[in-house]
Structures are given as structure tokens and as C-alpha cells.
């Protein structure tokens, strides 16, 4: 109750002598500073909106245009060709304005219109320039003259210092591929998977669809593409993510790991102090749009930054038919989970962000708090881990009013969620390979109740100082969160650092109010629903088989010497490994060398590169077919072709996690500061989920997931086949090269624990 009294700005008591009013100076000061902080953010937001709105020009360019027009008028020339005089004729008659003053006002109005027209023209030119895709299909290292001119023009029209969202108004709309091209590429992709009879049947279905219903559905998509900048994104978010009624834990959420070899400090609270402070520094940069716009690596092409808006202060809200994503403009606190209790921790005091040492101090207070969880509180988070419909009903019935609503609102409106885990994780012990597997499973699902899976992301801090992140998928794709995570890891270790004892640097204000423990009133019926959700989530978590390993025999350095795309090389290795585990070969799964096999590999690799380039230019087949299917459902028509296409399982789902901010990590001089990347659960019950991350020239990290319940899948066996496939393909492409030396995962080349 002491914390609650501190939050009251005034108290009054009715007495026989009148009203006794007591004001709290501290609380009023907090209210004033909070209001000032809010208004400063609004001013910055308005300022950035103006700068972004006139991009690629700048607000100061308006003054230049006005001065130029006024200067020409004084030289008795009329650059407006009579328009300034026309504007002057239509100005309201005012005796207080002289003829000369009216002429100046008319010139300013004309200059403003001219300036706006120039901005529109520049933005249109930039949009057309960014629609150019030929550069992507040119041979690596050989740039055509047209592309060189295009690069120069993009740089000219891009301005000098774009803000994070400056390019949003200039990005081209996602084009709708033709039905003919999509159907053709789909048939090409499934041909190796079907026998002649199956392929002939599918070809007939495709031809019937292309000649009849397909054109009708395509018309609606083209209409949407004219109206919306991206005809896929809103439907993809709703139908692929938000309408799923099963658990989002494992099935949708994904995770990211800490440094592989380094633990900057073994003190749990200290690691949280630096890291949480870094997250809020990133949010400050995000709000001020000081982050550089992301670009396609090695190019001048900017990427859409729309997903960045929902990184913080965002939660997925459960519904009976569909979930929704709720975003709030600001939040000055986080919610921390520890041993079954939930705490609200304010990270701003007197209008300033708490220092890392002060956040460490507050986290340590939570760790030292001996209070037990209230009835039903300890495993409350299991509601977010189970099926969505029971959670939606429980939320409406038990959390729509009173103390439960206030506490739930506190969690959902928090900047992000933090878990102080009482376990130790990371690559450690006598069996580091197994410890990485446990680390991955802990980040993916934990105990099924100690993460809030609905939050945009949950940061987990382990007892031994390791950390990690679990993210909800509907609000953004993994590269967006990876950008935040890279910044946080780098800022934690290379900018903030720790003192000799492992604590955060700086001093502590001992008058900081204690973190507030959230209160709950959980009835027995709700406890029963929590137990049911936990049972569903626990069964799913127990079924997940995970294997994480770091492949260090060679990396992209040797692959590039073979004149092959590293991503294409890894994808071919994954396909080969999957084929071997699916169809065991009598030859012990080893590749037979030869020019024919090498030729086939290069054809397959080049085809892979062509397909992902087409996907990058908006000509991918899966999104187009998906949207055609959605339109057919809206129209109430059935398509045997689309129904069969959309029902095909993704037995091998792969994803590369790119390193985006290479300037933050000097891997050459500090090779120990590498992250193991992240991973996700299997997409199909009888398939694999594979995430990989290419680090430096000599390391590739893999995260493999599948399910124990499927007798045909085994994450560790698949990992063994991936290793062998990588070796075999390198030997195929460079037969004269000696076999790379095999390194033991338990004894990495660089291992540094502090």
C-alpha cells in the first residue's frame, strides 16, 4: 500500500471545520515531468512528420525556393509566367496591405506551390527508380552501365540524411504477378515432387484455374494493389497469424540467443540493468527516427520500416474468432516476472531514464523480494501459451474489470516483458552441445508459464548472466527484432560495460520507489482454465525436439572461392540432407563426384538464387496464390487448384537470420563476440524447422526443430546429415582441396567466459 500512497498527488478529508486538502509535492513533480516528457515526444513526432513528409527535400529548401523566386522578381523577370499576378488578383482585398506587400505574398504562395510540386516530382522519380530490379539479376561483380547510372540517380534523389521513415512515401507498391507466370513457376516447383500421373492431374487443374476463375480473382487483387501499397501484408497478418486458434508458443513465436562464448557478467541483475537500459536507448532512437533506414545489404535500396513502429508497447490481444495487435504510443515501465510474481518496474524517474546501475538495483530488489505469489498467480502466463479461444473467453470473463483488469492492462501496455529465470543456460558443462539444445528449448517455451507469449517480445535473464529473447510473430518479421537485439548486445558489452566486480557502472539513487507487485484475484474456475492451458502447452513443449550446433569446419569464405552463393550452397546442403534422412541411400548417403553432379548442383543453386530474387521483386508464388485463395473465400467460390495448393504441408521450412549491423561487431578482432542466432518451431508435425546464421568467414550456426511424436523426424540425425552434406558439397566443388579438419563442438576455437 505504501507504493499506492506515493502515486496519489493529493488527499482530502471532510471534517466539521471543512475540507482538509493535502498535496504531495513529489507526486505533483512526477506528474509535471511526465507531462513534459510526453509533450517533448509529441513535438519531436510532429517535427519528424514534417521532415519525413517533405522528403527527399528538406524544410529549409522551401526558404531557398522563396528567396530564389523573390530575387528573380527584383530583376524584373517573371519565372511564374504570369501565375504570381493571377494569385495577386485573387487575394482578399485589404487596405492594410500595399501593392508591393501583396506581390510578395503572391510570390511566397507561388514558391510554396512550386516547392510542393518539386517534392512530388522528386518523390515520384525516386519511386520509379526504386522499382528498377534489373540490377538484382546481373552477374555478381559485373554491373551494367544502366545500373551504374541508376545507382547514381538513386543517391542523388535520396537526399543527404534520411530519417528512419523518410523512404516510406517513396517505396513502390508491391506488384501483382500475372496468373500465367505464377502458375508456371508453381508447376516447376512441384514437378520434382510428383510422379507423371500426379503432375498431369495438377497441370489440368492449373490450366482450368488459369483460363477461368483465376482471371476473375486477379482482377480483385489488382484493384486492391491500386488502393494499398502492399496487397499481401494485412491479409497475411490476419489469416496466417492472428486467426490461428492453436497455441502461438512453439507454433508461431521464435527466439534469439545471447553471445555463444562470452557472458559479459555472471550477475543476473547487472546483465538485466545494462540490457534493459539499452532497449530503452534503442526505443529513444526509434521515436526520434535517428536509426538509419535499413537497406538491402551491399546496395542503396531501402527496406520498408513500417514494422518498426510496433516493436515496443505492443501486445497481441486474444479473441474468439481472431486476435488483434494492440499498440500504445508510449510506456515508461516494464513488467518483470520472477518466481510466480509480476512486478511493474518504472524505468523513468523525474523525467529521466534510469541508469543501468539503478535498473540493476531495482531488479535486485525483485530478486530479493520474499513475498509469495498470490493465489492463482504463479502459472497465470500459461493462458498465453495454450489455445487462443479458452484464453479469449477467460480474458473476457475474469480480466475485464477490477484488480485483474488493472494488472492485465499493466502487462499489456508495458514497453516489453522481462523474465528473471532461476535456471542457468548457455553453452556450458561437460556436454556443450546438449546444453545449447536445452538453451533453445528454454527460450522457445520455458516452463510454459514464465513468459508472456502475447507481448511483442519477452527478454529472459538467466541466473548465470546469460540472456535471450522470445518474440511474438504477428507484428513483425524476425529481421526487425534481430536489429534491436544486435544493438542491445553490442551496447551492453562494448558501450556500457561493467566494473571489476561485474556490476553496472554508475551510482544509485537510494530513494527510488520499489517495484510494485501486481495484485490478482483469481477464482477457482480461472485456476482450472489456467491448468488446462498449461497442460496443452506442456504437451506441445515436451514434443519439441531441438538441436543447435555451430559448424566451424568452414564458412562462406571457402564457399565463395567455389564461385557459389553461400545461401544457395547452404540451401542445397539442406535439401540434400533432407533427402538423405527421408530416403536413406545404400551408398551411406555420400555424394558421388563427377562433372555431371557438379553441373546439376550449379543449375540447382542458380535456380534457387533466381527464385529468391523473384520473391524479393514481388514475383514470389506463395503470397500471390495465398491472396487469390483469400479472394475466392470472400467471393464464396471454390477452386480445386487453390485448395490443393494451400493444403500442401511445409515439411522443410528454412530461414536465414542475417547480420544487419556489422559495424557493431568486430568479429575479426573479437571472434568470441558472436551470437548463435535464433530459431523457431517446426511448421509441420512431420517436418523440420531450420534456421541458420552465417557469421564471419568460418562459421555457420544451425537451429533444427522437429517433433518427437513423428517417428520419421529426428533433429540430431538431421543435424548429422547437414554436417555431412556441407562437407560433401564442398568436396564436390573443390575436389583437389584437402578434407576440412573436423572440430569438436565441445572445444570451440574461441571460448571466453568472464
Secondary structure, 3 states (H helix, E strand, C coil): CHHHHHCCCEEEEEECCEEEEEECHHHHHHHHHHHHHHHHHHHHHHHHHHHHHCCCCCHHHHHHHHHHHHHHHHCCCCCCCCHHHHHHHCCCCCCCCCHHHHHHHHHHHHHHHHHHHHHHHHHHHHHHHHCCCHHHHCCCCCCCHHHHHHHHHHHHHCCCCCCCCCCHHHCCCCCCCCHHHHHHHHHHHHHCCCCHHHHHHHHHHHHHHHHCHHHHHHHHHHHHHHHCCCCCHHHHHHHHHHCCCCCCCCCCCEEEECECCCCCCCCHHHHHHHHHHHHHHHHHHHHCCCCCCCECCCCCCECCCHHHHHCCCEEEECCCCCCEEEECCCCCEEEEEECCEEEEEECEECCEECCHHHHHHHHHHHHHCCCCCCCCCCCHHHHHCCCHHHHHHHHHHHCCCHHHHHHHHHHHHCCCEEEECCCCCCCCCCCHHHHHHHHHHHHHHCCCCCCCCCECEEEEECCCCCEEEEECCCCCCHHHHHHHHHHHHHHHHHHHCECCCCCECCCCCCCCCCCEECCCCCCHHHHHHHHHHHHHHHHHHHHEEEEEEEECCCCHHHHHHCCCCHHHHHHHHHHHHHHHHHCCCCCCCCCCCCHHHHHHHHHHHHHHHHHHHHHHCCCCHHHHHHHHHHHHHHHCCCCHHHHHHHCCCCCEEEEECCCCCHHHCCCCCCCCCCECCEEECCCCCCCEEEEEEEECCCEEEEEEEEECCCCCCCHHHHHHHHHHHHHHHHHHHCCCCCCCCCCCHHHCCCCCCC
